[in-house]
């Protein structure tokens, strides 16, 4: 996701409107700021049937594995475990998540 071309539109997915008013298509445009490690995104929702659309902008701060480990330890936390998915599979280079158990 971070290697994408800035401001290109990508399809996230689509779903049936829960109110039964058509099919909603979700697209995503992002711009990653390398200096701050913040991914600025805009998710656009478009109703295929009515052409109504709305946007939700948000920003995500990226924490790389060694960085989050250091921040936790620096702030007095002990990392008890790190998982790569909700099934508690081990964290590795192909893991889609960083789930950290600390105290």
N, C-alpha and C positions, 0 to 999 in steps of 0.2 A: 504494500500500500504506500509506503514512504517513497518508493522509487518511481511512482507514477509521474507522468507529465502533469505539471501544474495546470489547473483550471480545465482539464478534460472532464467530460461527463461520463460516468460509469454507472451501469445499472446495478443496483443493489438487489432488487427483487420486486415481486408484486404479490398482491393478496386481494381477496374479496373484501370490499368495504363491509365492516361489521353491521352497518345500518341497512345493508342491501341496496346501496345506491350505486353499484358499479364495481369496476376493477381499479385498484390503486397501483400505480407504478412508482417505485422509489428509485431515484437516481442520486448520485453522489459526486460532488466536485470538491477537491481538496487542494490545499497549498501547504507544503511542509516547510517550516522555518528551521533550517539546520542549526542556526546559532542558538535558538531558544529551545529546540527540540519540541516544538508545538506544532501539531497538525491542525490547521484551520479547515473546517469542513462545512459544507452546506448540503443538507439532505432536502431534496425536492420531492414532493408528493403530488402526483397528477392523477386525477380521476379520468380514466379513459373514456367513460361514457359522457360525463358532463364537461370535461376539459377544465374543471375547477382545479386549481393548484395552490400550494402553499409551501413555504420553506422553513426549515429549522437550522439556523447556524449554530455551530458549537466548536469548541477547541479542546483538543486532547493533548496533554503533556505526556510525552513518551519517556519511559524509564527503562533503560537497558539493563540486562541482568546484573552485571557487575556493579552498576551504579546504584540500583535499588538495594543490593546487598550491603554496600558501603554506607548508604544513608541510614539503613536500619541499624546497623552496628554502631555507627557514629552517634546515633540518638538513643543508645542503650538497649536496643532490642536484640534478642538472641533468635536466630532463625532456626526453628525446629525442623521444618520440612519445606520443600518447594516442589510443587506439582505443575505439570504441563497441561492438565485438563481436569474437569470436575470429577472424573472417575478416579482421581488420585494417581494417575499414571505419572511416572517420573518426568521431571522437567529436562528437556534436551533441546538441541538445535532446531528440531522440527516442531517443537511444541507451539500450539496456537495461543497459549495463555501462560502467564506467570502467576500462580496462586501460591501465596506464601503464608505459612503458619509461623507466627513468631510470638515471643513473650517478652 
